[in-house]
Amino acid sequence: MKKVLIIEDDVDITDILTVALGARYNVFIINDTNNLIEQMDTFFPDLIITDNFVGQKVADEIVKEIRFEHRFSKIPVVLFSGHPDIEKLASQIKANSYISKPFTLKDLNACIEEIFANLESEKELFGNMKA
């Protein structure tokens, strides 16, 4: 089962996401970005979904901290936010994708499925190149 890490401090949203994604993915919530890397060590995710503001950090700081750690640097990141220019923000922080708040669960699931499908395609492509 794929692991999805959600970095979000809104309890209502994390509750919804846990229920909505919990049947298909192993979901782990981080709602406090202090000791972020230590928390991630207990749950090595296949995908990270982060809000733009979590605690005292913005997504740019969160993503930089994650990508600075070599073992986490290649994990895809999805930004989800109500920011009016989320596309530009996602591009600036080099997120793999983004979802605007408010969002539908259909859009969220489609985004996650697309990222995992792309990862599988890359594995197949690079696996075949090594042969």
N, CA, C and O atoms as a MOPAC input file, in Angstrom:
PM7 MOZYME 1SCF
protein

 N      0.85500 1    -1.17800 1     0.00000 1
 C      0.00000 1     0.00000 1     0.00000 1
 C      0.89900 1     1.23800 1     0.00000 1
 O      1.81500 1     1.34500 1     0.81500 1
 N      0.63400 1     2.16300 1    -0.91000 1
 C      1.40200 1     3.40300 1    -0.98200 1
 C      1.16200 1     4.25200 1     0.26500 1
 O      0.09500 1     4.22000 1     0.87700 1
 N      2.20400 1     5.01400 1     0.61400 1
 C      2.14400 1     5.87100 1     1.80600 1
 C      2.02600 1     7.33200 1     1.38800 1
 O      2.80700 1     7.82800 1     0.57500 1
 N      1.03500 1     8.00700 1     1.95900 1
 C      0.80200 1     9.42100 1     1.67700 1
 C      0.95100 1    10.21000 1     2.97500 1
 O      0.25200 1     9.96200 1     3.95800 1
 N      1.86700 1    11.15300 1     2.95300 1
 C      2.07600 1    12.05100 1     4.08800 1
 C      1.33400 1    13.34300 1     3.82200 1
 O      1.48900 1    13.95100 1     2.76300 1
 N      0.52400 1    13.76400 1     4.78800 1
 C     -0.21400 1    15.02000 1     4.67500 1
 C      0.31900 1    15.96600 1     5.74500 1
 O      0.27700 1    15.66400 1     6.93800 1
 N      0.81900 1    17.11100 1     5.29800 1
 C      1.32200 1    18.13700 1     6.20700 1
 C      0.28700 1    19.25800 1     6.21200 1
 O      0.20800 1    20.06000 1     5.28200 1
 N     -0.49700 1    19.29100 1     7.27600 1
 C     -1.64500 1    20.20600 1     7.35400 1
 C     -2.00700 1    20.37700 1     8.82300 1
 O     -2.00300 1    19.40800 1     9.58200 1
 N     -2.32000 1    21.60700 1     9.22700 1
 C     -2.67000 1    21.84000 1    10.62300 1
 C     -4.16100 1    22.08300 1    10.86200 1
 O     -4.56600 1    22.33200 1    11.99700 1
 N     -4.96700 1    22.01400 1     9.83000 1
 C     -6.41400 1    22.13900 1     9.98100 1
 C     -6.98600 1    20.74300 1    10.25100 1
 O     -6.99700 1    19.88700 1     9.36600 1
 N     -7.45000 1    20.52600 1    11.46100 1
 C     -7.91600 1    19.20400 1    11.88100 1
 C     -9.08900 1    18.71700 1    11.03800 1
 O     -9.16700 1    17.52800 1    10.73000 1
 N     -9.99800 1    19.60500 1    10.66000 1
 C    -11.13500 1    19.19800 1     9.83500 1
 C    -10.66600 1    18.64000 1     8.49600 1
 O    -11.16800 1    17.61700 1     8.03100 1
 N     -9.71200 1    19.31000 1     7.88900 1
 C     -9.19400 1    18.84700 1     6.59800 1
 C     -8.45800 1    17.52200 1     6.76300 1
 O     -8.64000 1    16.61200 1     5.95400 1
 N     -7.63300 1    17.40100 1     7.79500 1
 C     -6.90500 1    16.13700 1     7.97700 1
 C     -7.86200 1    14.98600 1     8.26200 1
 O     -7.62400 1    13.86600 1     7.81200 1
 N     -8.93500 1    15.24100 1     9.00100 1
 C     -9.92600 1    14.19300 1     9.25200 1
 C    -10.57300 1    13.73300 1     7.94800 1
 O    -10.72100 1    12.53600 1     7.70500 1
 N    -10.95500 1    14.69200 1     7.11900 1
 C    -11.57500 1    14.36200 1     5.82500 1
 C    -10.60200 1    13.57500 1     4.94900 1
 O    -10.97200 1    12.56000 1     4.35900 1
 N     -9.36600 1    14.04500 1     4.86900 1
 C     -8.38400 1    13.37600 1     4.02000 1
 C     -8.05000 1    11.98200 1     4.53100 1
 O     -7.84600 1    11.06500 1     3.73500 1
 N     -7.99100 1    11.81300 1     5.83300 1
 C     -7.71200 1    10.49300 1     6.39500 1
 C     -8.81300 1     9.50300 1     6.02100 1
 O     -8.52800 1     8.37200 1     5.62900 1
 N    -10.05700 1     9.92600 1     6.14000 1
 C    -11.18300 1     9.05800 1     5.78800 1
 C    -11.21400 1     8.81700 1     4.27200 1
 O    -11.38000 1     7.68300 1     3.82300 1
 N    -11.05400 1     9.88100 1     3.49900 1
 C    -11.17000 1     9.78000 1     2.04500 1
 C    -10.04700 1     8.95000 1     1.41900 1
 O    -10.27300 1     8.22800 1     0.44800 1
 N     -8.85500 1     9.05000 1     1.96800 1
 C     -7.71200 1     8.35900 1     1.36100 1
 C     -7.32800 1     7.06900 1     2.08100 1
 O     -6.59000 1     6.24700 1     1.53700 1
 N     -7.82600 1     6.89100 1     3.30000 1
 C     -7.39400 1     5.78900 1     4.14200 1
 C     -7.66700 1     4.40300 1     3.60800 1
 O     -6.95400 1     3.46400 1     3.96400 1
 N     -8.66700 1     4.24000 1     2.77100 1
 C     -8.97300 1     2.91500 1     2.22800 1
 C     -7.98000 1     2.50000 1     1.14300 1
 O     -7.75300 1     1.30900 1     0.93300 1
 N     -7.39500 1     3.46700 1     0.46100 1
 C     -6.49700 1     3.16200 1    -0.66400 1
 C     -5.02300 1     3.34200 1    -0.32700 1
 O     -4.15500 1     2.73200 1    -0.95100 1
 N     -4.74700 1     4.19100 1     0.67600 1
 C     -3.36300 1     4.53100 1     0.99700 1
 C     -3.14400 1     4.47000 1     2.50600 1
 O     -4.08100 1     4.60100 1     3.29400 1
 N     -1.90700 1     4.27100 1     2.87900 1
 C     -1.51000 1     4.39000 1     4.27100 1
 C     -1.24300 1     5.87400 1     4.49500 1
 O     -0.29600 1     6.42100 1     3.92900 1
 N     -2.06100 1     6.53200 1     5.31200 1
 C     -2.01200 1     7.98200 1     5.48300 1
 C     -1.38800 1     8.32500 1     6.83600 1
 O     -1.71000 1     7.72300 1     7.86100 1
 N     -0.49100 1     9.30500 1     6.80800 1
 C      0.14700 1     9.80400 1     8.02700 1
 C      0.01100 1    11.31800 1     8.02800 1
 O      0.25500 1    11.96700 1     7.01100 1
 N     -0.37300 1    11.87400 1     9.15300 1
 C     -0.59900 1    13.31700 1     9.27400 1
 C      0.51200 1    13.94200 1    10.11600 1
 O      0.85800 1    13.43400 1    11.18200 1
 N      1.06100 1    15.04600 1     9.62400 1
 C      1.94600 1    15.89100 1    10.41900 1
 C      1.27500 1    17.24700 1    10.49000 1
 O      1.06900 1    17.90300 1     9.46900 1
 N      0.93400 1    17.66600 1    11.70500 1
 C      0.25400 1    18.95400 1    11.84900 1
 C      1.10800 1    19.98800 1    12.56500 1
 O      0.64900 1    21.08600 1    12.87900 1
 N      2.36300 1    19.61600 1    12.81800 1
 C      3.31200 1    20.53000 1    13.45000 1
 C      4.64900 1    20.33100 1    12.73800 1
 O      5.21500 1    19.23900 1    12.77900 1
 N      5.14800 1    21.36100 1    12.09800 1
 C      6.35800 1    21.20900 1    11.27800 1
 C      7.65200 1    21.27600 1    12.07800 1
 O      8.73700 1    21.18000 1    11.50500 1
 N      7.55200 1    21.43800 1    13.38700 1
 C      8.75500 1    21.31400 1    14.21000 1
 C      9.20600 1    19.85400 1    14.14000 1
 O      8.38000 1    18.94200 1    14.20200 1
 N     10.49800 1    19.63800 1    14.01300 1
 C     11.04300 1    18.28400 1    13.91500 1
 C     10.44200 1    17.50800 1    12.74100 1
 O     10.17200 1    16.31100 1    12.84600 1
 N     10.24100 1    18.19600 1    11.64100 1
 C      9.60900 1    17.60600 1    10.46700 1
 C     10.34600 1    16.35700 1     9.98700 1
 O      9.72500 1    15.31900 1     9.76300 1
 N     11.64300 1    16.45100 1     9.83100 1
 C     12.42100 1    15.32200 1     9.30000 1
 C     12.36500 1    14.13100 1    10.24900 1
 O     12.24100 1    12.99200 1     9.79800 1
 N     12.45300 1    14.37100 1    11.53600 1
 C     12.36600 1    13.27500 1    12.50200 1
 C     11.00400 1    12.58800 1    12.40300 1
 O     10.91700 1    11.36200 1    12.48500 1
 N      9.94800 1    13.37400 1    12.22800 1
 C      8.61700 1    12.79000 1    12.07800 1
 C      8.51800 1    11.97700 1    10.78800 1
 O      7.88400 1    10.92200 1    10.75800 1
 N      9.14700 1    12.47000 1     9.72800 1
 C      9.11000 1    11.75900 1     8.45400 1
 C      9.90000 1    10.45100 1     8.51300 1
 O      9.58000 1     9.50000 1     7.80000 1
 N     10.91500 1    10.40500 1     9.34900 1
 C     11.70300 1     9.17900 1     9.48600 1
 C     10.86300 1     8.00700 1     9.97800 1
 O     11.17400 1     6.85300 1     9.68300 1
 N      9.80200 1     8.29600 1    10.72600 1
 C      8.95200 1     7.22500 1    11.22800 1
 C      7.97200 1     6.72600 1    10.17700 1
 O      7.35100 1     5.67700 1    10.35200 1
 N      7.83000 1     7.47200 1     9.08800 1
 C      6.86400 1     7.13400 1     8.03400 1
 C      7.45000 1     7.60300 1     6.71000 1
 O      7.21000 1     8.73700 1     6.29400 1
 N      8.20100 1     6.75900 1     6.05700 1
 C      8.85400 1     7.15700 1     4.81400 1
 C      7.80400 1     7.15900 1     3.70000 1
 O      7.42600 1     6.09300 1     3.21400 1
 N      7.32400 1     8.34600 1     3.28600 1
 C      6.19100 1     8.41500 1     2.35400 1
 C      6.58800 1     8.21900 1     0.88400 1
 O      7.73700 1     8.40900 1     0.48400 1
 N      5.57500 1     7.82900 1     0.11000 1
 C      5.71800 1     7.76800 1    -1.34900 1
 C      5.28300 1     9.08100 1    -1.98300 1
 O      5.65000 1     9.38400 1    -3.11800 1
 N      4.49300 1     9.86400 1    -1.23700 1
 C      3.95300 1    11.13300 1    -1.72200 1
 C      3.72700 1    12.04800 1    -0.52700 1
 O      3.33600 1    11.60000 1     0.55100 1
 N      3.98000 1    13.33300 1    -0.73500 1
 C      3.75600 1    14.34000 1     0.30900 1
 C      2.74800 1    15.35900 1    -0.21800 1
 O      2.89700 1    15.89700 1    -1.31500 1
 N      1.72400 1    15.60800 1     0.58900 1
 C      0.75300 1    16.65200 1     0.28800 1
 C      0.88700 1    17.68800 1     1.39700 1
 O      0.73900 1    17.36200 1     2.57500 1
 N      1.16600 1    18.93600 1     1.02400 1
 C      1.35000 1    19.96800 1     2.04600 1
 C      0.52700 1    21.20900 1     1.74800 1
 O      0.35200 1    21.61400 1     0.59900 1
 N      0.03600 1    21.78700 1     2.81500 1
 C     -0.63700 1    23.07700 1     2.73000 1
 C      0.43400 1    24.15100 1     2.57000 1
 O      1.61600 1    23.89600 1     2.79900 1
 N      0.02300 1    25.33600 1     2.18200 1
 C      0.97200 1    26.42800 1     2.01200 1
 C      1.46500 1    26.97200 1     3.35000 1
 O      2.62700 1    27.36000 1     3.46400 1
 N      0.60600 1    27.00500 1     4.35500 1
 C      0.99000 1    27.46800 1     5.68900 1
 C      0.68400 1    26.37100 1     6.69900 1
 O     -0.46500 1    25.95600 1     6.85000 1
 N      1.71400 1    25.90900 1     7.38500 1
 C      1.52900 1    24.91800 1     8.45100 1
 C      2.34900 1    25.38700 1     9.63900 1
 O      3.57800 1    25.42400 1     9.59200 1
 N      1.65000 1    25.74100 1    10.69500 1
 C      2.33900 1    26.28700 1    11.86300 1
 C      3.02600 1    27.58900 1    11.49100 1
 O      2.40200 1    28.50100 1    10.94900 1
 N      4.30800 1    27.66800 1    11.78500 1
 C      5.08300 1    28.87600 1    11.51500 1
 C      5.81500 1    28.81800 1    10.18000 1
 O      6.56200 1    29.74000 1     9.85300 1
 N      5.62000 1    27.75600 1     9.40300 1
 C      6.36000 1    27.60500 1     8.14900 1
 C      5.44400 1    27.71800 1     6.94000 1
 O      4.26200 1    27.37800 1     6.99400 1
 N      6.01900 1    28.20200 1     5.85600 1
 C      5.32400 1    28.22700 1     4.57500 1
 C      5.83100 1    27.06500 1     3.74100 1
 O      6.86700 1    26.47300 1     4.04500 1
 N      5.09900 1    26.74600 1     2.69400 1
 C      5.43000 1    25.58300 1     1.87000 1
 C      6.86000 1    25.63100 1     1.33200 1
 O      7.53000 1    24.60200 1     1.25300 1
 N      7.31800 1    26.80900 1     0.96700 1
 C      8.68400 1    26.93600 1     0.45000 1
 C      9.69400 1    26.40400 1     1.46300 1
 O     10.60900 1    25.66200 1     1.10400 1
 N      9.52700 1    26.78000 1     2.71600 1
 C     10.43900 1    26.31500 1     3.76700 1
 C     10.28500 1    24.80900 1     3.99900 1
 O     11.27200 1    24.09700 1     4.18300 1
 N      9.05800 1    24.34200 1     3.98700 1
 C      8.78900 1    22.91800 1     4.20500 1
 C      9.43500 1    22.07900 1     3.11200 1
 O     10.12600 1    21.10000 1     3.39500 1
 N      9.20700 1    22.47000 1     1.86400 1
 C      9.75000 1    21.70300 1     0.73800 1
 C     11.27800 1    21.75800 1     0.72600 1
 O     11.92600 1    20.74200 1     0.47500 1
 N     11.85900 1    22.92000 1     0.99300 1
 C     13.32200 1    23.01900 1     1.04700 1
 C     13.89700 1    22.10100 1     2.11700 1
 O     14.90100 1    21.42500 1     1.89300 1
 N     13.25800 1    22.08100 1     3.27400 1
 C     13.73000 1    21.22900 1     4.36800 1
 C     13.66400 1    19.75300 1     3.96200 1
 O     14.59400 1    18.99000 1     4.22000 1
 N     12.57800 1    19.36700 1     3.33600 1
 C     12.42000 1    17.97400 1     2.90700 1
 C     13.43800 1    17.62200 1     1.82300 1
 O     14.09800 1    16.58500 1     1.90000 1
 N     13.56200 1    18.48100 1     0.82000 1
 C     14.44400 1    18.17400 1    -0.31000 1
 C     15.92300 1    18.26000 1     0.06000 1
 O     16.76500 1    17.69600 1    -0.63900 1
 N     16.25000 1    18.95600 1     1.14500 1
 C     17.62900 1    19.03700 1     1.60700 1
 C     18.10600 1    17.67400 1     2.10400 1
 O     19.29200 1    17.35500 1     2.02200 1
 N     17.19000 1    16.89100 1     2.61000 1
 C     17.50900 1    15.54300 1     3.08800 1
 C     17.52900 1    14.60300 1     1.89000 1
 O     16.49400 1    14.36100 1     1.27000 1
 N     18.68600 1    14.08200 1     1.57000 1
 C     18.85300 1    13.26300 1     0.36400 1
 C     17.82400 1    12.12500 1     0.28600 1
 O     17.27800 1    11.85500 1    -0.78300 1
 N     17.56400 1    11.46900 1     1.40600 1
 C     16.66000 1    10.31700 1     1.38400 1
 C     15.21900 1    10.69500 1     1.05100 1
 O     14.43100 1     9.83600 1     0.65700 1
 N     14.87100 1    11.96200 1     1.20400 1
 C     13.51900 1    12.42000 1     0.90100 1
 C     13.45700 1    13.30000 1    -0.34800 1
 O     12.37100 1    13.71300 1    -0.75500 1
 N     14.57700 1    13.58400 1    -0.94500 1
 C     14.64900 1    14.60800 1    -1.99600 1
 C     13.85700 1    14.28500 1    -3.26300 1
 O     13.47300 1    15.20000 1    -3.99200 1
 N     13.60900 1    13.02200 1    -3.53500 1
 C     12.90500 1    12.64600 1    -4.77700 1
 C     11.42600 1    12.34800 1    -4.57100 1
 O     10.72700 1    11.99600 1    -5.52100 1
 N     10.94600 1    12.48600 1    -3.34400 1
 C      9.53200 1    12.20700 1    -3.08400 1
 C      8.67900 1    13.31700 1    -3.69800 1
 O      8.92900 1    14.49700 1    -3.44900 1
 N      7.67600 1    12.95000 1    -4.49600 1
 C      6.82500 1    13.98100 1    -5.10300 1
 C      6.03600 1    14.75800 1    -4.04400 1
 O      5.61000 1    14.21600 1    -3.02400 1
 N      5.86300 1    16.05200 1    -4.33300 1
 C      5.15000 1    16.95300 1    -3.42700 1
 C      3.97500 1    17.57900 1    -4.16600 1
 O      4.11000 1    18.06500 1    -5.28900 1
 N      2.81700 1    17.55500 1    -3.50500 1
 C      1.62400 1    18.23400 1    -4.00500 1
 C      1.32600 1    19.37700 1    -3.04400 1
 O      1.19400 1    19.16500 1    -1.83900 1
 N      1.22100 1    20.57200 1    -3.57600 1
 C      0.83900 1    21.74000 1    -2.78600 1
 C     -0.67200 1    21.87600 1    -2.85400 1
 O     -1.25200 1    21.83200 1    -3.93900 1
 N     -1.31000 1    22.03900 1    -1.70500 1
 C     -2.72600 1    22.36900 1    -1.75200 1
 C     -2.97200 1    23.56600 1    -0.86500 1
 O     -2.55000 1    23.62200 1     0.29000 1
 N     -3.68000 1    24.53200 1    -1.45500 1
 C     -3.80500 1    25.82400 1    -0.80300 1
 C     -4.94500 1    26.62100 1    -1.42800 1
 O     -5.38200 1    26.35600 1    -2.54800 1
 N     -5.40000 1    27.58800 1    -0.67500 1
 C     -6.37200 1    28.54800 1    -1.19300 1
 C     -5.69700 1    29.78700 1    -1.74700 1
 O     -6.36900 1    30.77400 1    -2.04800 1
 N     -4.37800 1    29.75400 1    -1.88700 1
 C     -3.61800 1    30.90000 1    -2.41100 1
 C     -4.17000 1    31.27800 1    -3.78900 1
 O     -4.40500 1    30.39700 1    -4.61600 1
 N     -4.38100 1    32.57100 1    -4.04800 1
 C     -4.98000 1    32.97800 1    -5.31800 1
 C     -4.13000 1    32.65900 1    -6.54400 1
 O     -4.67100 1    32.54400 1    -7.64300 1
 N     -2.82700 1    32.51400 1    -6.38900 1
 C     -1.96300 1    32.18400 1    -7.52300 1
 C     -1.18900 1    30.89900 1    -7.21900 1
 O      0.04100 1    30.86200 1    -7.26500 1
 N     -1.94400 1    29.86000 1    -6.91000 1
 C     -1.33900 1    28.60000 1    -6.48200 1
 C     -0.45800 1    27.97500 1    -7.56400 1
 O      0.55500 1    27.35000 1    -7.25200 1
 N     -0.83600 1    28.14000 1    -8.82300 1
 C     -0.02600 1    27.56400 1    -9.90000 1
 C      1.38500 1    28.15400 1    -9.88500 1
 O      2.36500 1    27.41700 1    -9.99400 1
 N      1.49200 1    29.45500 1    -9.75300 1
 C      2.79100 1    30.11900 1    -9.70900 1
 C      3.56100 1    29.71000 1    -8.45200 1
 O      4.75900 1    29.43300 1    -8.51100 1
 N      2.86900 1    29.67700 1    -7.32700 1
 C      3.49400 1    29.28100 1    -6.07100 1
 C      4.03600 1    27.85300 1    -6.15700 1
 O      5.15800 1    27.58300 1    -5.73000 1
 N      3.24400 1    26.95500 1    -6.70300 1
 C      3.67700 1    25.55500 1    -6.85400 1
 C      4.90900 1    25.46900 1    -7.74600 1
 O      5.82500 1    24.69200 1    -7.47400 1
 N      4.93000 1    26.24900 1    -8.78900 1
 C      6.08800 1    26.26900 1    -9.68700 1
 C      7.33000 1    26.79500 1    -8.96900 1
 O      8.42200 1    26.24900 1    -9.12500 1
 N      7.15800 1    27.84900 1    -8.18800 1
 C      8.28900 1    28.44500 1    -7.47300 1
 C      8.91800 1    27.47800 1    -6.47500 1
 O     10.13800 1    27.46400 1    -6.30800 1
 N      8.10200 1    26.67800 1    -5.82100 1
 C      8.64800 1    25.75500 1    -4.82000 1
 C      8.98200 1    24.39200 1    -5.43000 1
 O      9.41700 1    23.47600 1    -4.73300 1
 N      8.77200 1    24.27700 1    -6.74000 1
 C      9.05700 1    23.05000 1    -7.47500 1
 C      8.22900 1    21.86300 1    -6.99000 1
 O      8.72100 1    20.74000 1    -6.88200 1
 N      6.96000 1    22.14300 1    -6.70100 1
 C      6.02800 1    21.06900 1    -6.36400 1
 C      5.72000 1    20.29000 1    -7.64000 1
 O      5.74300 1    20.85200 1    -8.73500 1
 N      5.43700 1    19.01800 1    -7.49900 1
 C      5.12300 1    18.18500 1    -8.65200 1
 C      3.73500 1    18.46100 1    -9.18900 1
 O      3.46300 1    18.26200 1   -10.37300 1
 N      2.85100 1    18.92600 1    -8.30400 1
 C      1.48600 1    19.23500 1    -8.69800 1
 C      0.87500 1    20.14400 1    -7.63800 1
 O      1.50900 1    20.45700 1    -6.63100 1
 N     -0.35800 1    20.56000 1    -7.87800 1
 C     -1.05200 1    21.40600 1    -6.91300 1
 C     -2.54600 1    21.17400 1    -6.99700 1
 O     -3.07100 1    20.72500 1    -8.01600 1
 N     -3.21300 1    21.48900 1    -5.90800 1
 C     -4.66500 1    21.40300 1    -5.83600 1
 C     -5.15300 1    22.66000 1    -5.12000 1
 O     -4.67500 1    22.99300 1    -4.03500 1
 N     -6.09900 1    23.34500 1    -5.73200 1
 C     -6.65600 1    24.56200 1    -5.13700 1
 C     -7.71200 1    24.20900 1    -4.10400 1
 O     -8.54000 1    23.32300 1    -4.31700 1
 N     -7.66900 1    24.92100 1    -2.97500 1
 C     -8.73300 1    24.81600 1    -1.98000 1
 C     -9.79800 1    25.84200 1    -2.32600 1
 O     -9.43800 1    26.94600 1    -2.73700 1
 N    -11.05100 1    25.56000 1    -2.19100 1
 C    -11.58800 1    24.25400 1    -1.83700 1
 C    -11.40700 1    23.27300 1    -2.99400 1
 O    -11.37200 1    23.67600 1    -4.15700 1
 N    -11.29300 1    22.00100 1    -2.67400 1
 C    -11.06000 1    20.98600 1    -3.68500 1
 C    -12.09500 1    19.88200 1    -3.54400 1
 O    -12.73000 1    19.73100 1    -2.50100 1
 N    -12.25000 1    19.12000 1    -4.60500 1
 C    -13.13200 1    17.95900 1    -4.54100 1
 C    -12.26700 1    16.72500 1    -4.30300 1
 O    -11.09400 1    16.69200 1    -4.67200 1
 N    -12.85100 1    15.73900 1    -3.69600 1
 C    -12.11500 1    14.49000 1    -3.48100 1
 C    -11.79600 1    13.81900 1    -4.81200 1
 O    -10.78700 1    13.12500 1    -4.93400 1
 N    -12.64300 1    14.02100 1    -5.79500 1
 C    -12.38600 1    13.47900 1    -7.13600 1
 C    -11.09400 1    14.08200 1    -7.70300 1
 O    -10.25600 1    13.35900 1    -8.24100 1
 N    -10.93600 1    15.39700 1    -7.58200 1
 C     -9.72100 1    16.06200 1    -8.07400 1
 C     -8.48400 1    15.61500 1    -7.29000 1
 O     -7.41700 1    15.40300 1    -7.86500 1
 N     -8.64100 1    15.47700 1    -5.98400 1
 C     -7.52900 1    15.02500 1    -5.16000 1
 C     -7.09800 1    13.61600 1    -5.55800 1
 O     -5.90900 1    13.35800 1    -5.74600 1
 N     -8.05000 1    12.71800 1    -5.68500 1
 C     -7.72600 1    11.34700 1    -6.07500 1
 C     -7.09700 1    11.28700 1    -7.46400 1
 O     -6.15900 1    10.52200 1    -7.69000 1
 N     -7.60900 1    12.08700 1    -8.39100 1
 C     -7.05000 1    12.10900 1    -9.74500 1
 C     -5.60200 1    12.58900 1    -9.71600 1
 O     -4.74900 1    12.03700 1   -10.41000 1
 N     -5.32900 1    13.60100 1    -8.92600 1
 C     -3.96900 1    14.13000 1    -8.80000 1
 C     -3.02500 1    13.06500 1    -8.24900 1
 O     -1.93600 1    12.85700 1    -8.78500 1
 N     -3.44200 1    12.39500 1    -7.18500 1
 C     -2.61000 1    11.36500 1    -6.57500 1
 C     -2.37800 1    10.21000 1    -7.54300 1
 O     -1.25200 1     9.73600 1    -7.69100 1
 N     -3.43200 1     9.76300 1    -8.19200 1
 C     -3.31600 1     8.66000 1    -9.14200 1
 C     -2.37300 1     9.01000 1   -10.28800 1
 O     -1.58000 1     8.17500 1   -10.72200 1
 N     -2.45800 1    10.24400 1   -10.77400 1
 C     -1.58100 1    10.67800 1   -11.86900 1
 C     -0.11400 1    10.66100 1   -11.43700 1
 O      0.75100 1    10.21600 1   -12.19100 1
 N      0.16300 1    11.13800 1   -10.24600 1
 C      1.54700 1    11.14400 1    -9.75800 1
 C      2.06800 1     9.72400 1    -9.61400 1
 O      3.18700 1     9.43500 1   -10.03600 1
 N      1.27200 1     8.82500 1    -9.02200 1
 C      1.72100 1     7.44400 1    -8.86500 1
 C      1.87100 1     6.75300 1   -10.21600 1
 O      2.78000 1     5.94100 1   -10.39100 1
 N      1.00400 1     7.05500 1   -11.16700 1
 C      1.12800 1     6.48200 1   -12.51500 1
 C      2.41200 1     6.96900 1   -13.17700 1
 O      3.10900 1     6.18800 1   -13.82400 1
 N      2.72800 1     8.25000 1   -13.02200 1
 C      3.96700 1     8.78900 1   -13.58800 1
 C      5.19200 1     8.15000 1   -12.95100 1
 O      6.17700 1     7.88700 1   -13.64000 1
 N      5.14600 1     7.89700 1   -11.65100 1
 C      6.26600 1     7.24400 1   -10.97500 1
 C      6.46200 1     5.83000 1   -11.50300 1
 O      7.59200 1     5.38800 1   -11.70900 1
 N      5.35700 1     5.12200 1   -11.72200 1
 C      5.44700 1     3.75600 1   -12.26300 1
 C      6.01500 1     3.78300 1   -13.68200 1
 O      6.82800 1     2.93100 1   -14.03900 1
 N      5.59200 1     4.75000 1   -14.48600 1
 C      6.11300 1     4.87100 1   -15.85600 1
 C      7.61000 1     5.13800 1   -15.84500 1
 O      8.34900 1     4.56600 1   -16.64600 1
 N      8.06400 1     6.00800 1   -14.93700 1
 C      9.48900 1     6.30100 1   -14.83000 1
 C     10.27000 1     5.05800 1   -14.40700 1
 O     11.35300 1     4.79300 1   -14.92900 1
 N      9.71600 1     4.29500 1   -13.45900 1
 C     10.38600 1     3.07000 1   -13.02500 1
 C     10.53500 1     2.10000 1   -14.18400 1
 O     11.59300 1     1.50000 1   -14.37200 1
 N      9.45400 1     1.95000 1   -14.97000 1
 C      9.49400 1     1.04900 1   -16.11600 1
 C     10.50500 1     1.53600 1   -17.14600 1
 O     11.28200 1     0.74200 1   -17.67800 1
 N     10.50100 1     2.83400 1   -17.43000 1
 C     11.41600 1     3.39400 1   -18.41900 1
 C     12.85400 1     3.21400 1   -17.99300 1
 O     13.67300 1     2.70900 1   -18.76100 1
 N     13.16900 1     3.61700 1   -16.78600 1
 C     14.54600 1     3.52000 1   -16.31800 1
 C     14.94800 1     2.09000 1   -16.04300 1
 O     16.12000 1     1.73700 1   -16.17600 1
 N     13.98100 1     1.25400 1   -15.65900 1
 C     14.27100 1    -0.17100 1   -15.46600 1
 C     14.64700 1    -0.82200 1   -16.77000 1
 O     15.55800 1    -1.64900 1   -16.81700 1
 N     13.94700 1    -0.45500 1   -17.84600 1
 C     14.25600 1    -1.01100 1   -19.17400 1
 C     15.58900 1    -0.49300 1   -19.70200 1
 O     16.27300 1    -1.20200 1   -20.44100 1
 N     15.96800 1     0.72100 1   -19.33800 1
 C     17.22500 1     1.28600 1   -19.82500 1
 C     18.42000 1     0.59800 1   -19.17800 1
 O     19.50000 1     0.54500 1   -19.76600 1
 N     18.23200 1     0.07100 1   -17.97400 1
 C     19.32500 1    -0.60500 1   -17.27200 1
 C     19.55600 1    -2.01000 1   -17.82600 1
 O     20.64500 1    -2.56500 1   -17.68500 1
 N     18.55300 1    -2.56900 1   -18.44200 1
 C     18.64900 1    -3.95100 1   -18.93700 1
 C     19.59500 1    -4.08500 1   -20.09900 1
 O     19.78000 1    -5.18400 1   -20.62100 1

